[in-house]
Amino acid sequence: MSFDTAWLTDLVRDIEDYPEPGVTFRDITPLLGDATGFGRAITELAARFQGVGIDCVLGMEARGFIIAAPIAFHLGAGFVPVRKAGKLPWAVVREEYSLEYGKDKLEIHRDAIHPGERVLVIDDVLATGGTAAATCRLVEALDGVVVGLGFLIELSGVGGRSQLGERMIESLAIY
């Protein structure tokens, strides 16, 4: 299925040579600041998961929170934050994952996902897939079921989709 994405890509600022020479950073700040564009992004991404049967929506720190919470509301589901290590005040499950230049850790409260719950994972950008894959592992460690992943933007040249197996993946715009 083909979708018109010009409205979205027009609201994403390209910053050349950031964070290093040769890299183009896709800045969603202008999209977030445009009420019409932000609303449309939330509505269109949520619509792709209508009827899937979702119990909760997970958003990764920090931009994923901004996208996931209103999608959870649209879908009539709960919202669960996935945080960087050391940010949650109660018992957690932790997952370490690789970054381009090292490792990082994500955490989720142990009682955030219950066995058999159907979970949608949301973030702003799918790049290498490390953060999204680590989040899926956290869900599965708590016996939840990842029923899909959604992103505003997907960077197709860095292979993130291949890190996520055969799961349903929806991206509003692919660069």
Backbone torsions as a table, in degrees:
resi	resn	phi	psi	omega
1	MET	NA	133.6	-179.3
2	SER	-101.2	137.0	179.9
3	PHE	-123.5	143.6	174.0
4	ASP	-74.4	122.8	-178.4
5	THR	-118.5	2.9	-178.1
6	ALA	-57.7	-38.8	179.5
7	TRP	-58.5	-35.3	-179.0
8	LEU	-79.2	-50.5	-176.8
9	THR	-64.6	-26.6	175.3
10	ASP	-67.2	-21.9	-178.8
11	LEU	-100.7	5.2	176.5
12	VAL	-106.5	124.1	-178.6
13	ARG	-87.4	131.0	175.2
14	ASP	-92.1	124.4	177.3
15	ILE	-114.3	108.2	-176.9
16	GLU	-71.8	147.2	174.6
17	ASP	58.7	37.8	175.8
18	TYR	-135.0	129.4	9.6
19	PRO	-86.2	0.9	177.6
20	GLU	-149.9	162.7	-179.3
21	PRO	-55.5	136.6	178.7
22	GLY	91.7	-9.3	-179.4
23	VAL	-102.8	136.1	174.0
24	THR	-106.9	116.8	179.2
25	PHE	-84.8	131.0	178.0
26	ARG	-97.0	104.5	-174.6
27	ASP	-92.8	116.1	-178.6
28	ILE	-88.8	1.3	-178.2
29	THR	-55.1	-44.2	177.5
30	PRO	-61.6	-35.9	176.6
31	LEU	-63.1	-45.7	-179.4
32	LEU	-63.2	-31.3	-179.0
33	GLY	-83.0	-7.4	-179.6
34	ASP	-102.9	107.9	-173.7
35	ALA	-56.3	-43.2	-178.7
36	THR	-67.5	-47.3	-178.9
37	GLY	-65.8	-42.7	179.4
38	PHE	-63.9	-44.4	178.2
39	GLY	-60.9	-42.4	179.3
40	ARG	-64.4	-41.7	179.9
41	ALA	-60.7	-45.3	179.9
42	ILE	-63.8	-47.4	-177.8
43	THR	-62.7	-44.7	-177.9
44	GLU	-69.6	-38.7	179.4
45	LEU	-69.9	-41.5	177.2
46	ALA	-61.3	-39.6	-178.2
47	ALA	-61.4	-30.0	-179.6
48	ARG	-69.0	-15.0	-179.0
49	PHE	-115.4	9.0	176.0
50	GLN	-61.4	138.7	176.7
51	GLY	79.3	1.0	-179.2
52	VAL	-80.8	-21.6	-178.7
53	GLY	80.3	78.3	-174.8
54	ILE	-113.6	129.1	177.2
55	ASP	-88.3	-37.9	179.0
56	CYS	-150.8	156.3	-179.9
57	VAL	-116.8	126.6	177.8
58	LEU	-100.0	136.5	174.4
59	GLY	-124.1	135.7	-179.0
60	MET	-89.7	144.6	-179.4
61	GLU	-60.6	138.2	-9.0
62	ALA	-109.1	-33.8	-177.4
63	ARG	-66.0	-27.6	176.6
64	GLY	-61.8	-30.6	176.4
65	PHE	-60.1	-43.4	-175.4
66	ILE	-62.4	-35.9	-177.7
67	ILE	-86.6	-43.2	-172.1
68	ALA	-69.5	-39.9	-176.1
69	ALA	-61.0	-48.7	178.0
70	PRO	-68.7	-28.0	175.6
71	ILE	-67.0	-41.9	176.4
72	ALA	-57.1	-45.1	178.9
73	PHE	-59.3	-47.2	179.2
74	HIS	-58.9	-36.0	-176.2
75	LEU	-91.5	-0.3	-178.6
76	GLY	66.8	34.1	-177.3
77	ALA	-119.0	165.4	174.6
78	GLY	-79.1	162.5	177.4
79	PHE	-113.5	135.3	178.5
80	VAL	-126.8	122.7	176.3
81	PRO	-82.4	138.0	172.1
82	VAL	-108.1	119.9	-170.2
83	ARG	-112.4	162.7	170.6
84	LYS	-69.7	156.0	-175.6
85	ALA	-56.5	138.1	175.5
86	GLY	88.3	2.5	-176.5
87	LYS	-98.9	-16.4	-178.0
88	LEU	-97.1	139.1	-171.4
89	PRO	-88.5	3.0	-174.1
90	TRP	-131.7	-171.7	-179.0
91	ALA	-61.1	133.6	-173.9
92	VAL	-129.4	163.1	165.5
93	VAL	-110.7	136.4	-175.1
94	ARG	-120.8	145.2	176.8
95	GLU	-134.9	126.6	176.0
96	GLU	-93.0	144.7	-179.8
97	TYR	-145.8	161.8	-177.2
98	SER	-90.9	141.4	171.8
99	LEU	-111.3	176.2	177.5
100	GLU	-57.7	-37.6	-173.9
101	TYR	-125.0	43.1	178.2
102	GLY	144.0	-150.4	-178.3
103	LYS	-132.2	159.6	175.1
104	ASP	-144.6	173.5	-179.5
105	LYS	-133.7	143.0	173.5
106	LEU	-117.9	151.3	178.8
107	GLU	-136.0	155.1	175.8
108	ILE	-143.4	145.2	176.5
109	HIS	-61.0	141.1	-178.4
110	ARG	-58.9	-29.1	-178.8
111	ASP	-99.7	12.9	-177.1
112	ALA	-74.2	-30.8	-179.6
113	ILE	-124.7	134.2	178.1
114	HIS	-106.9	152.5	-179.3
115	PRO	-51.5	131.3	177.9
116	GLY	85.6	-8.7	179.3
117	GLU	-65.2	142.2	-178.8
118	ARG	-94.6	121.4	-168.1
119	VAL	-119.0	136.1	172.3
120	LEU	-108.8	129.2	179.9
121	VAL	-102.7	127.8	-176.8
122	ILE	-127.0	138.1	172.4
123	ASP	-148.9	170.6	-178.3
124	ASP	-75.9	-43.2	-174.1
125	VAL	-134.0	135.6	168.8
126	LEU	-101.3	112.3	178.0
127	ALA	-114.0	-100.3	-178.3
128	THR	-75.4	-18.7	178.3
129	GLY	89.2	-2.2	-177.0
130	GLY	-62.6	-45.8	-179.1
131	THR	-66.8	-44.7	-179.4
132	ALA	-64.7	-42.1	179.7
133	ALA	-64.9	-40.6	177.8
134	ALA	-63.6	-38.8	178.4
135	THR	-64.7	-41.4	176.8
136	CYS	-61.3	-39.8	178.3
137	ARG	-64.9	-37.1	176.2
138	LEU	-61.6	-45.6	179.1
139	VAL	-59.2	-47.0	-177.4
140	GLU	-68.7	-30.2	176.1
141	ALA	-64.2	-26.4	178.0
142	LEU	-97.8	12.9	178.7
143	ASP	65.0	25.1	171.4
144	GLY	-84.3	168.8	-178.5
145	VAL	-119.4	117.2	176.7
146	VAL	-78.9	112.9	-178.1
147	VAL	-97.3	-9.7	177.7
148	GLY	177.3	165.0	175.7
149	LEU	-133.2	139.2	-179.6
150	GLY	-131.0	142.3	-177.4
151	PHE	-140.1	148.1	172.0
152	LEU	-68.6	-45.6	-173.1
153	ILE	-131.0	141.7	172.7
154	GLU	-124.1	130.8	175.9
155	LEU	-97.5	98.9	-169.3
156	SER	-68.8	-22.7	-175.0
157	GLY	-79.8	-2.2	-176.3
158	VAL	-112.8	3.3	168.0
159	GLY	80.0	17.7	-177.8
160	GLY	-61.2	-37.6	-178.8
161	ARG	-59.2	-35.7	-177.9
162	SER	-68.8	-17.3	179.3
163	GLN	-82.8	-7.2	-170.0
164	LEU	-111.0	10.6	175.3
165	GLY	66.6	-148.6	-174.8
166	GLU	-95.2	20.6	-178.7
167	ARG	-70.5	157.1	173.9
168	MET	-67.2	123.3	179.0
169	ILE	-127.1	127.0	178.4
170	GLU	-125.3	127.8	175.8
171	SER	-126.7	134.2	-179.6
172	LEU	-70.2	-37.8	179.0
173	ALA	-137.1	139.3	178.1
174	ILE	-119.0	125.4	177.8
175	TYR	-101.7	NA	NA
